[in-house]
Amino acid sequence: MTAATLKPRRFALAADDKPIVIASAFIVVLLMIGTGYTLATQGTMTLLSPNYLLQQLQIGAFLGVVAAGMMLVILIGHIDLSVAWTLAAAAMMATTVGGAWAIPTGLAVGLTVGVINGLGVAYLRVPSMIFTLGVNAVMRGLMVAHTGGFAPQTAATDLMRFLAAERIAGIPMAIFVWLGVSMVIAIVLKRTVFGRTIYAIGNREAAAYLAGMHTRGVIITAFAACGMLAGLAGVLLAGYSTKAYQGMGDAYVLPAIAAVVIGGTNILGGRGKYLGTVVGVILIVLLNSVLSIMQMPEAGRQIIYGVVIISMLLVYGRNQRVTS
């Protein structure tokens, strides 16, 4: 037995796990900072109370559902900038239809927009950033025409409110919805041919096509899933707010992209774990929460929010270059 065999092996993180560990460390730091501030100013440890954490996860569920769909599109090397008004349109149409068809209508709106995006990218070969931005503008115009430019005079159904705001055994239903979506996405990416094809297309679409993979169908399906999940988020957000309103999806586009990338998914596609997206969502939600508790002015909140995201992306980018 040589000295080399006696030497202990060093534990090394996989390249995909490093961003998840770094983001998790940021979450711990945020909890420490927020807890220290509330303890010093209010004499309580608000951030560590189970009820407060569940409330933050409930809020994060809406972003998490959008980010789940966004991750599918980013993994194939594209981007979807239409989720803002896809979300709003789904919410508006769901509350307009009402009754038993409210939720199916919202999901159908999202699915339709997603299929249109997929067809434009897969067959017309228009860059996804340009095409989806144009679709977003079209959806905005359609909803303004639908409402006449005024706030919709409609309300969410009881089922929409139940899924978004009610609790079972003290746990918000929105968290269960997000958990269900997460389980489906994780299984699809890790256990199915469709998931492996998504990674292959993200690494090199031409090579995946030459290998016999149905690349166009997978691209359309990924965009369709992203649109439908944006529609689901719109239905949930309308249920949480008890109504739909114009521009309700604007606050979810960049945070969804940031959550995916912060969690370690390569912005150019082909690499990433869904667990990282979940961690990225939690990080963004807690960051906003801590800044609100500290009563940070809006300008300061935006600056700190941007600095944290850029720092995470720089760290991830450096790790990626070293790996390459």
ROFIKOL-299312 format. One record per residue (C-alpha): x, y, z. Coordinates in steps of 0.25 Angstrom, whole numbers, plus 5000, padded with zeros to 4 digits. Last residue first. Layout:
N
XYZ;...
This chain:
324
494351014925;494250994940;494951114943;494151194934;492851144941;493351174955;493651314950;492251324944;491551274957;492351374966;492051484956;490551444955;490451444970;491051584971;490151634960;488951584968;489451644981;489751784975;488451784968;487651764981;488551864988;488251974978;486751944976;486551944991;487352074992;486452144982;485252094989;485652145003;486052035012;485052015024;485951905030;484751815029;484551845015;486051815012;485951685019;484751645011;485251674998;486551595001;485651475006;484851474993;486151474985;486851364993;485651274993;485451284978;486951254976;486851134985;485651074977;486451104964;487651034970;486850914973;486450914958;487850884954;488650944943;489350934930;488950934915;488651074913;489251204910;488851264924;489451144930;488651104942;489351124955;488251164965;488651304962;488251284948;486851234951;486551334962;487051444953;486151404941;484951394951;485351524957;485451594944;484051554939;483251554952;482951704955;482251724942;481251614944;480151704951;480251804940;478751824939;477951764950;477351634954;476451614967;476451544980;477951584982;478351444986;477351384976;477851474965;479251434968;478851284967;478251304954;479451384949;480451284954;479651174946;479651254934;481151274936;481251124937;480451104924;481451204917;482651134922;482050994918;481751044904;483151104903;483750964907;482750894898;483050974886;484550954888;484350804890;483550794877;484650874869;485750784874;485250654871;486550574874;487150494863;488650514867;488750624856;487650704863;488350694876;489650734870;489050854863;488350894877;489650904884;489750904899;488350954901;487850854891;488450744899;487950794912;486550794907;486750654901;487050604914;485750654920;484950604909;485550464910;485050464925;485650444939;486450574942;485750684935;484350624936;484450584950;484950714955;483850794947;482750704953;483250714967;483450864966;482050884961;481450804972;482250874982;481851014976;480350964978;480650914992;481251054995;480051124990;479151044999;479851115011;480251025022;479551035036;478950895035;478350935021;478351085018;477551185009;478251295001;478551244987;477851114985;476651154993;476551294986;476551224972;475551124977;474651234982;474651304969;475451434967;474751564965;474351654953;474351804950;475651804942;476451934944;476252024933;476852034919;475651984912;475751854919;475851764907;476651874899;477651884910;477751734910;477951724895;479051834895;479751764907;479751634900;480251694887;481451754895;481751624901;481751554888;482751654883;483651634895;483451484892;483951494878;485151584881;485751504893;485451374886;486251404873;485351384861;485551244855;484151244849;484051094852;484551074866;484551224871;483251264865;482551134868;483051134882;482551274885;481151234879;481151104888;481451184900;480351294897;479351174895;479751104908;479651234916;478251264911;477851114913;478351124928;477551244931;476351184924;476451054931;476551134945;475251214942;474451104935;473751054948;473251194951;473851324946;474051364931;474551504934;475351454946;476051354938;476251454926;476851554935;477851454942;478251394929;478451524923;479351574934;480251454934;480351454919;480651604921;481851584929;482251444924;482551504910;484051524912;484351374910;485851334908;486551234900;487751144902;486951014904;487151024919;486651164919;485351114914;485151004924;485651104935;484651204931;483551104934;484051074948;484351224950;482851264948;482451154958;483451204968;483051344967;481651314971;482151214982;483051324988;481951394994;481451275001;482951245004;482951375011;481751355019;482251215023;483551285028;482651385036;481851275042;483051195046;483751305054;485151325050;484951455042;484251525054;485251505065;484751605074;485351725082;484851825072;486051905068;487251815072;486451675070;485851725057;487251765052;487951635057;486851555051;486951625037;488451615037;488551465041;487451425032;488151495020;489451425024;488751295024;488151325010;489451365005;490051235009;488951165002;489251244989;490751204990;490351054992;489351054980;490451124972;491451014975;490550894973;490550904957;492150894957;492150774966;492650804980;493950734984;494250664997;495750634998;496150494998;497050445010;498450405006;498650265009;498650214995;499750324991;500650275002;500650134996;500050005000;
